Amino acid sequence: MKFLAIFLVAISLTAQQTPSTGADNQAQANQQKAQTILDKMIETLGGQAYLTLQDSQIEGRTGRFYHGRSEGGAQYWRFWQWPDKERLEFTKQRDIVDLYVGDSLWETTFRGTRQVDIQKDQDLRLFIERRHRSLEIILRRWLKEPGTALFYEGPTLAENHSTERVTIMNAANDAVTLYVDSNSHLPVKKIFILRDPQTRDRDEIAEVYDNWKKVQGINTPYNTLVMRNGELQRQYFVSNISYNNNLADSLFTPRTTDFGKK
């Protein structure tokens, strides 16, 4: 009877441990599947050339939309330097400049240069939030940070592409979902959720990538759409792009502020 009791206890303990072990194995397999998809995507984007990219210079056009209606477009020049410096020049004369360094913005017009309070402008705040979740930041920074978790969420159709869906969540519980083309292994779409700091309303932000071309060994989307709650907000079209130009530091240095002195 003593041996029988020990045997029954052992069976009970095994039964209690098996589901937990099975769940752990399933979670590990799920994360490994997500990692494999991301590894293939990074390799397709350019591998080490993509992961060590230092700067880019772009010429293109952008369009703005509100409730499906075009609010006009503009030619732009973009200078970007890893990880958080960005200069945008507009008009043919390139005399309107937005300079982002970290989370700070300086705006230059014919009146001079002034620093802008981003928190007072919803569109600018959204632009900064998108920069925090750019593909470069997610793939080059988030994936290396401790506490980042990966979730494979299965196959699905996105923008008429057969895709695999992977969610990346960092230690701050900030999550981004990528839709990766099952055949080309290139990202098709990226989605993340924002909360308005005042109203706490939930906004779904999506970026759609298309017309991929390889430039200097790096796959580049020449067309990008920005959606907010299912409505088109921005379009970006690239006409020329180059990488690793050793951009001058002066491009990202704000001028002396003299806005509106007269």
N, C-alpha and C positions, 0 to 999 in steps of 0.2 A: 504493500500500500504506500510505503514511503517513497519507493522509486516511481510508482505511478503518479503520485502527487507532484514530484519533481518534473516528471515528463510532461504533465499537463501544464505546469507553470511555464516550462520552456516553450511549449507550443503557443501559449497565450502571448508570451513576450515576442516571439517571432511574428505572430499575426499582427501585433501592435506596431512592430518596427517596419514591416514590409511596405505598407502604404506610404510611409514617410520616405523610405529609401527610393521607392518607385517614383514619387513626386519629385524628389531631388534629381534623380536621373533624367526625368522628363524635362525639368527646367534647364538642366545642363545641356541636354541635346538641343533644346530650343535656342539657347544662347549661342551654341556652336553653329547652328544653322544660320542665325542672323550674322555672326561673325564671318562666315564663309561668303555670304552674299556681299557684305561690305568689302571684304578683301578683294573679291573679283571686280567690284565697282571701282575701287581705288586703283587697281592695276589697269583697268580700262581707261580711267581718267588720265593716266600717265605714270602711275607708280611713283617711284622716287622723285622723278622730275616734278610731279604734281605736289608731293609732300614737302619739297624743299623750295617751292616757288617763292620768290622774294618780292616781286613787283609786277605790275602790268600797266599798259597804256592802251586806252581804247578810244576809238572814234565811232560815233553812231548816232542814232536818233531815238528819242523817247516820246511817248504819247501819254496823256493823262485823261482819265475817264471818270465820270460821275453818273451813277445810275444808268450805265450803259451808253451814255452820250459822251462824245469826244469833247474835251475842253482844250484841244490844241496839242501841238507837238513842238519839239525843238531839237536842233542839232546839239550834241554834247561831246565833250572830251573828258575822259575819266582817267585819273592817275591814282593808282592804288599801291600801297606799300604794306607788307605784312608787319604786324597783324591788324593795326587799327588806324591807319592813316589813309585818307581819301580826299581827293581834290576833284571837283566837278566844275567845268567851265561851259558856259552857255552863250548862245548867239554867235553869229558869224565873226563878230569882233572879239569874242571870247572875253567880254568885259564884265560878265556877271559870274562870280566865283563863289561856290560853297566849299568850305574847307573843314573837314571833320578830322579831329585828332582825339582819339578816345571817344568820350561822350560829349565833347565840346564842339560847337559849330561857330565858325566865323563866316559872315556873308559880306561880299564885296560888290558894290554897284558903283555907278558914276558919282554917288555922294560920298563914297569912302568905304571904310570897313567897320563893322560892328560885330560884337559877339551876341549870339541869339540865345534866348532862353528856350530850350527845346521843350521843356515840360509844358509850356503854354501853347504849343502848336501840336495838334493831334497827328498830323501827317508827318511832321519831323520826328515825333516820338516813335511812330510806327517804323520810320526809316531806320532809326537807331536800333530798335528791337530786331529788325530784320538783319542788320549788320552783326548783332550778337549771335545770330543763328545762321550765319552764312555757311555754305558747304565747307569752306576752308576752315572755319572755326570748329565746326562739328567734327570733321574728319581728322583735323590736325591737332586739335586741342582736347575736345570732349573725350575722344576715344582713349586718350592717354591718362586722363584724370582718374584717380581712385574713386570708387563709388559709382562709376558709370555702369548702367545696366543695359543690355540689349534684349529685344524681344522680337522674335519672328512671328508675324501675324498672318502668314499664309498668302496664297496667290490671289490676285484680284485684277480687275480691269480698270485702268486709269488712262484718261486721255486717248482712248482707243488703242492702248498698248497692253499687252499681257505682262503683268508686273508681279514682283514679290514685294510684300510690305514688311518693312522693318522699322521699329521704334527704338530710338536712342534716348535714354533718360539719364541726366547727370545727377550728381549728389545733391543738388539743390531742387530736385524733382522738376526740373525744366525738361520738357520732352519735345522731340521732333520726330515726325514720321516720314520716312522716305519710301517712295515707290520706285523700284528699280526694274528696268526692262529685263524680262526673262531671257531675251535673246542677245541684245547688245550689251547688257550689264551696265548701261548708263542710267543715271537718275532721270526719271520722267517728271516727278512731282515731289514737292516737299510741303508738309503741312505742320503748323504749330498753332497753339491756342494762347491768346493774350487776354488779360483781364484789365479793363479800364480802371486806373487807380482811384477814380472818383466814384463812378457809378457801379463798378464791379461787373459791368456787362461783359459777356463772353464774346470775343471776336476770333473767328477762324481765319488765319492768314495762310494763303497757298502761293507757291511759286511753281510755274510750269516751264520746263526747259525743252527746247526743240532746236532743230537745224544744227546739229553738232558737226564741228569741223576740227581736225587735228592741226594745231599750231605749235611748232617747236616741240613736238612730242607730247603736247597736252591737249586732250579733248576739251573743246570749248563750245558752250551753247551760244549760237548767234542770235537766237530769239528767246526772250524771257518774258513771261506774263506774271503779274502780281495780282492776286485775287483777295478780296476781303468779304467774307461771308457769302461767297459764291458770285460776287460781282467783280468785274474787271476794273482795276484801279490804274494800273500802269502797264506799259509795254516798252521793252527795250530791244532795239535792233542794233547789232554790231556790224560795222562795215570794215573796220580794220582793228587788229589787236596784235600786240607784241608783248613778250615776257622778258623778265630779268634785264631791264634796261639800265640798271644802276642809276635810278632817278635821283636828282639833286635834292638834298635836304631842304633847300630854299623853297621848293614847291609846296612843302607842308609846314612852312613857317608863317604864322599870321602877320599881316602888315600892321603898322601903327594904327590904332583906332582913331579915326577922325570923322566919324559919321555925324553929319548934321551940325557941324560947328557953326556954320553960317546961318 
